[in-house]
Amino acid sequence: MSVSVAARSLREQAAWACRILALEGYADLTLGHVSIRDDDGDAVYIKRKGVALDEVGPEDVVAVHDPEATLHLETVLHTEIYKLRPDVGAVVHGHPPYATAFAATDARLELLTHDAVLFSEGISVFDDTASLVTEEEQGRAVAEALGSRRAVILRNHGVVIADRDVRWAVLSAVTLERAIKLQSIASTLGALRPISADHAEEMYADKYQDRFLDEYWEAWIRKIRRAGAHEGMPGE
């Protein structure tokens, strides 16, 4: 693909990711953002500041290095993770209700459901501040707290997801919110009965496979179209 065609494809993927996340509980005014890195690691594209997740189109996804772009204040969450994690192809930051409430407690994610199994290696916590993360050193501290994991909870703030590509990042973001929601429900019903770590590892290998991701992505896009939330997106 030419550079322009490749960039257009990345912008479209990031825009679809924003729409999916909005539909799955991440909508929060014009806050929250998705970024995506090209295969060569040379360019990063991110949702621009000033638009809601559910109204992002490809034209609202901008290059981080573009001096004319209007970037979110917390863009450093993305750029600093990419610096430390060459394996990461997409980053999500948002304030979904259950994960954000979870971030305001000392609770830990238990291996209660198939959703939680995606995070069998655990989720990290960034405790340094509850304020916006706007400085490079703060972003680096979040990246260091994340470590090799796919999710870090920002205490009293929200969540950051980092994964190998945009499909995995969206799946991880949506699945984490669902896992925490189900844990919240389960905790009101009786004593929790977590899945053993060994069993969770076996389940992970069966349930979370690359070959399922295109199927999930296409299902999300169909869901967006059924909801009439696809205005301005390609393929109308």
C-alpha positions as CSV (number, residue, x, y, z in Angstrom):
1,M,0.0,0.0,0.0
2,S,1.1,3.5,-0.6
3,V,1.7,5.7,2.4
4,S,-1.5,7.7,1.9
5,V,-3.6,4.5,1.5
6,A,-2.0,2.9,4.5
7,A,-2.6,6.0,6.6
8,R,-6.2,6.1,5.4
9,S,-6.7,2.5,6.5
10,L,-5.3,3.2,10.0
11,R,-7.5,6.3,10.4
12,E,-10.6,4.2,9.4
13,Q,-9.6,1.5,11.9
14,A,-9.1,4.0,14.7
15,A,-12.5,5.7,13.9
16,W,-14.3,2.4,14.0
17,A,-12.6,1.6,17.3
18,C,-13.9,4.8,18.7
19,R,-17.5,4.1,17.6
20,I,-17.3,0.6,19.0
21,L,-16.0,1.8,22.3
22,A,-18.8,4.4,22.5
23,L,-21.4,1.8,21.9
24,E,-19.9,-0.5,24.5
25,G,-19.9,2.0,27.4
26,Y,-16.9,4.2,26.9
27,A,-18.8,7.4,25.9
28,D,-17.9,10.3,28.1
29,L,-18.5,13.7,26.5
30,T,-15.5,14.4,24.2
31,L,-13.2,12.5,26.5
32,G,-11.4,9.2,25.9
33,H,-9.1,8.4,23.0
34,V,-7.8,5.7,20.7
35,S,-4.5,5.6,19.0
36,I,-3.0,3.2,16.4
37,R,0.6,2.7,15.3
38,D,1.7,1.7,11.8
39,D,3.4,-1.6,11.2
40,D,6.8,0.0,10.8
41,G,6.4,1.9,14.1
42,D,7.1,5.2,12.4
43,A,3.7,6.9,12.7
44,V,1.0,7.1,15.4
45,Y,-2.5,8.3,14.7
46,I,-4.9,9.3,17.4
47,K,-8.5,10.6,17.8
48,R,-8.3,14.4,17.9
49,K,-9.5,16.6,20.8
50,G,-13.0,18.0,20.6
51,V,-15.1,15.2,19.2
52,A,-17.0,12.5,21.1
53,L,-16.1,8.8,20.6
54,D,-19.4,8.2,18.9
55,E,-18.9,10.9,16.2
56,V,-15.3,10.2,15.3
57,G,-14.8,9.7,11.5
58,P,-11.5,9.0,9.7
59,E,-10.9,12.7,9.3
60,D,-11.0,13.1,13.1
61,V,-8.0,10.8,13.5
62,V,-4.8,12.8,13.2
63,A,-1.1,12.1,13.1
64,V,0.6,12.7,16.5
65,H,3.6,14.3,14.8
66,D,1.4,16.8,12.8
67,P,2.0,20.3,14.2
68,E,-1.4,21.4,13.0
69,A,-3.3,18.6,14.9
70,T,-5.4,19.4,17.9
71,L,-4.3,16.7,20.4
72,H,-5.8,15.5,23.6
73,L,-4.0,16.7,26.7
74,E,-3.2,13.1,27.7
75,T,-1.6,12.1,24.4
76,V,1.5,11.3,26.4
77,L,-0.3,8.2,27.7
78,H,-0.1,6.8,24.2
79,T,3.3,8.1,23.1
80,E,5.1,6.9,26.2
81,I,3.6,3.5,26.1
82,Y,4.7,3.1,22.4
83,K,8.3,4.1,23.4
84,L,8.5,1.4,26.0
85,R,6.4,-1.3,24.3
86,P,7.5,-2.1,20.7
87,D,4.9,-5.0,20.8
88,V,2.0,-2.5,21.2
89,G,0.1,-1.5,18.1
90,A,-2.9,0.3,19.6
91,V,-3.7,2.1,22.9
92,V,-7.1,3.0,24.4
93,H,-7.8,5.4,27.3
94,G,-11.2,6.0,28.7
95,H,-13.5,6.3,31.7
96,P,-16.1,3.5,31.4
97,P,-18.3,3.4,34.6
98,Y,-17.4,0.1,36.1
99,A,-13.6,0.3,35.5
100,T,-13.6,3.9,36.7
101,A,-15.5,3.0,39.9
102,F,-13.2,0.0,40.4
103,A,-10.3,2.4,40.1
104,A,-11.6,4.2,43.2
105,T,-11.4,1.1,45.4
106,D,-8.7,-1.3,46.6
107,A,-10.5,-4.2,44.9
108,R,-8.5,-6.6,42.7
109,L,-9.8,-8.3,39.6
110,E,-10.7,-11.8,40.4
111,L,-10.8,-14.7,37.8
112,L,-14.5,-15.1,38.0
113,T,-15.6,-15.3,34.4
114,H,-14.4,-16.0,30.9
115,D,-14.0,-12.2,30.5
116,A,-11.6,-12.0,33.5
117,V,-9.5,-14.9,32.0
118,L,-8.3,-12.4,29.3
119,F,-6.5,-10.7,32.2
120,S,-5.2,-13.8,33.9
121,E,-1.7,-12.2,34.1
122,G,-3.3,-9.4,36.2
123,I,-3.9,-5.8,35.6
124,S,-1.6,-3.0,36.8
125,V,-2.4,0.0,38.9
126,F,-1.0,3.6,38.5
127,D,-1.2,5.3,41.9
128,D,0.9,8.4,41.5
129,T,-1.9,10.8,40.8
130,A,-5.6,11.0,40.2
131,S,-5.1,14.1,38.0
132,L,-4.8,14.3,34.2
133,V,-1.6,12.7,32.8
134,T,-0.2,15.5,30.7
135,E,3.6,15.5,31.1
136,E,6.0,13.1,29.5
137,E,7.4,11.9,32.8
138,Q,3.9,11.1,34.0
139,G,3.1,9.2,30.8
140,R,6.4,7.3,31.2
141,A,5.4,6.4,34.8
142,V,2.1,5.1,33.5
143,A,3.9,3.0,30.9
144,E,6.3,1.7,33.5
145,A,3.3,0.8,35.8
146,L,1.7,-1.0,32.9
147,G,4.8,-3.1,32.3
148,S,4.2,-6.1,30.0
149,R,0.5,-6.3,30.8
150,R,-2.4,-5.2,28.6
151,A,-4.3,-3.0,31.1
152,V,-3.4,-0.4,33.8
153,I,-6.0,1.1,36.1
154,L,-5.4,4.9,36.7
155,R,-6.4,5.4,40.4
156,N,-9.6,7.4,40.7
157,H,-9.4,8.2,37.0
158,G,-10.0,5.5,34.4
159,V,-8.2,2.8,32.5
160,V,-5.5,2.5,29.8
161,I,-5.4,-0.5,27.5
162,A,-2.4,-1.4,25.3
163,D,-2.4,-4.4,22.9
164,R,-0.9,-5.8,19.8
165,D,-3.3,-4.2,17.3
166,V,-6.5,-2.2,17.3
167,R,-8.8,-5.2,17.3
168,W,-7.1,-6.7,20.4
169,A,-7.1,-3.3,22.1
170,V,-10.9,-2.9,21.6
171,L,-11.6,-6.4,22.7
172,S,-9.4,-5.9,25.8
173,A,-11.1,-2.6,26.6
174,V,-14.6,-4.0,26.2
175,T,-13.9,-7.2,28.0
176,L,-12.2,-5.5,31.0
177,E,-15.3,-3.4,31.6
178,R,-17.6,-6.4,31.3
179,A,-15.3,-8.5,33.7
180,I,-15.5,-5.7,36.3
181,K,-19.2,-5.3,35.8
182,L,-19.8,-9.0,36.3
183,Q,-17.6,-9.1,39.4
184,S,-19.6,-6.2,40.8
185,I,-22.8,-8.1,40.3
186,A,-21.4,-11.4,41.6
187,S,-20.2,-9.7,44.8
188,T,-23.8,-8.8,45.7
189,L,-25.0,-12.4,45.2
190,G,-22.7,-14.5,47.5
191,A,-19.1,-15.5,48.2
192,L,-16.9,-15.3,45.1
193,R,-15.6,-18.5,43.6
194,P,-12.7,-17.6,41.3
195,I,-11.4,-19.9,38.6
196,S,-8.0,-21.4,39.4
197,A,-4.9,-19.8,37.7
198,D,-4.1,-23.1,36.0
199,H,-7.6,-23.5,34.6
200,A,-7.7,-19.9,33.5
201,E,-4.5,-20.4,31.6
202,E,-6.1,-23.4,29.7
203,M,-9.3,-21.4,29.1
204,Y,-7.3,-18.5,27.7
205,A,-5.6,-20.6,25.0
206,D,-9.0,-21.8,23.8
207,K,-11.0,-18.6,24.1
208,Y,-8.6,-15.8,23.0
209,Q,-7.2,-16.7,19.6
210,D,-6.2,-14.3,16.8
211,R,-8.5,-16.1,14.4
212,F,-11.5,-14.9,16.3
213,L,-10.7,-11.2,16.1
214,D,-11.9,-10.5,12.5
215,E,-15.2,-12.2,13.4
216,Y,-15.6,-10.0,16.5
217,W,-14.6,-6.8,14.7
218,E,-17.1,-7.4,11.9
219,A,-19.9,-8.2,14.4
220,W,-19.2,-4.9,16.2
221,I,-19.4,-3.0,12.9
222,R,-22.7,-4.7,12.1
223,K,-23.9,-3.7,15.6
224,I,-23.0,-0.1,14.9
225,R,-24.8,-0.1,11.6
226,R,-27.9,-1.6,13.1
227,A,-27.9,1.1,15.8
228,G,-27.7,3.7,13.1
229,A,-24.4,5.0,14.6
230,H,-22.3,4.7,11.4
231,E,-22.9,8.1,9.8
232,G,-19.8,9.4,8.2
233,M,-18.0,6.0,8.2
234,P,-16.8,4.2,5.1
235,G,-19.0,1.7,3.4
236,E,-22.3,3.5,3.8
